[in-house]
Amino acid sequence: MITHLRGKLIEKNKSYLIIDCHGVGYHIHISLYTYSFLLEKEREEGKEISIYTYLFIKENKHVLYGFFEKIEREIFSYLISVNGIGPSSAIMLLSSITPYEIAESIYKNDVKAFRKVKGIGTKTAQRIIIELKDKFTKEISNRKVENVKFLGSTSDLIKKEALNALNVLGFSPTVSKNVLDDILNEHPEFSVENIIKEFLKKL
């Protein structure tokens, strides 16, 4: 079992990254949650990074999944143990809801939190809660989020991408942030493209 990798970051995008470890390139699937950490300058392509991994083996298929935090890998392993939830669905969940929110939602029987995720219906959400409820303790659910450096939800990632795009266009980060806050309050469902369009309209 490959539990972690340390090497040079060769390529990254929202769904996977490639790490070179002593001349061997590893293709690793990731969530948007992990991708958010890779946006930091110290984790640019060409620099060394370390990432926790989970090797999923099914018949002749070997797929490597990567996680910036141990808790995300822990939640991932729990999710794929649920009947009907495969690695792809687990990554989708972790791209839409933070590991902490997933743990808390299970602990609080919050079906609505899971239904916000595309492809997750009421029955699947209920199954996740029922099958994992006993595996989650109050300690996991109540871990202090403020003590961990992370962005949070998918909306936070979209906001950061929009800010980066506006910075490239030459807009002041301070002005951009205030306008983006107003836009997201009015339209929390907006994509990055729609946010930029609305931003330009407001100006």
Buried (B, 14 or more C-beta within 10 A) or exposed (E): EEEEBEBBBBEBEBEBBBBBEEEEEBEBBBBBBBBBBBBEEEBEEEEEBEBBBBEBEEEEEEBBBBBBBEBBBBBBBBBBEBEEBEBEBBBBBBBBBBBBBBBBBBBEEBBEBBBEBEEBEEEBBBBBBEBBEEEBEEEBBEEEEEEEEBBBBBBBBBBBBBBBBBEEEEBEEEEBBEBBEEBBEEEEEBEBEBBBEBBEEEE
